[in-house]
């Protein structure tokens, strides 16, 4: 199951950062690195019982992502 989640996050992050990749502001390795971090944050959230709201988790993750 976690492999499917990671594949989805990788796919979504590549779409989100496609323009940055095309403009050479980021490379695929950087996108995969960020995807791995998001994956671990989400897995930890699930392991801890998902007590925080998804909106709160989204807010925390969005503060970590690079802003261009």
C-alpha positions as CSV (number, residue, x, y, z in Angstrom):
1,X,0.0,0.0,0.0
2,X,2.8,2.5,0.8
3,X,4.3,1.9,-2.6
4,X,1.1,3.1,-4.2
5,X,1.0,6.2,-2.0
6,X,4.6,7.0,-2.8
7,X,4.0,6.5,-6.6
8,X,1.0,8.9,-6.4
9,X,2.9,11.5,-4.5
10,X,5.8,11.3,-7.0
11,X,3.4,11.7,-9.9
12,X,1.5,14.6,-8.2
13,X,4.7,16.4,-7.3
14,X,6.1,16.1,-10.9
15,X,2.9,17.7,-12.2
16,X,3.0,20.5,-9.6
17,X,6.6,21.3,-10.3
18,X,6.6,20.6,-14.1
19,X,7.0,24.2,-15.0
20,X,9.9,24.6,-12.6
21,X,11.5,21.5,-14.1
22,X,11.0,22.8,-17.6
23,X,12.5,26.2,-16.6
24,X,15.5,24.4,-14.9
25,X,14.6,25.9,-11.5
26,X,14.3,22.3,-10.1
27,X,15.4,19.0,-11.3
28,X,13.7,15.6,-11.0
29,X,16.0,14.6,-8.2
30,X,14.9,17.6,-6.1
31,X,11.3,16.7,-6.8
32,X,11.8,13.1,-5.7
33,X,13.5,14.3,-2.6
34,X,10.5,16.5,-1.7
35,X,8.2,13.7,-2.5
36,X,10.0,11.4,-0.1
37,X,9.7,14.0,2.7
38,X,5.9,14.4,2.0
39,X,5.5,10.6,2.0
40,X,7.2,10.3,5.4
41,X,5.1,13.1,6.9
42,X,1.9,11.5,5.6
43,X,3.0,8.0,6.8
44,X,3.9,9.4,10.3
45,X,0.5,11.2,10.4
46,X,-1.3,7.9,9.7
47,X,0.8,6.0,12.2
48,X,0.0,8.5,14.9
49,X,-3.7,8.0,14.3
50,X,-4.4,10.9,11.9
51,X,-5.6,13.0,14.7
52,X,-4.7,16.3,13.0
53,X,-7.0,17.5,10.4
54,X,-6.0,17.0,6.8
55,X,-6.1,20.8,6.4
56,X,-3.6,21.2,9.3
57,X,-1.3,18.7,7.7
58,X,-1.6,20.4,4.3
59,X,-0.7,23.7,5.9
60,X,2.4,22.3,7.5
61,X,3.5,20.6,4.3
62,X,2.9,23.8,2.2
63,X,5.2,25.7,4.5
64,X,8.0,23.3,3.8
65,X,7.6,23.3,0.0
66,X,9.7,25.8,-1.9
67,X,8.0,28.9,-3.0
68,X,8.9,30.2,-6.5
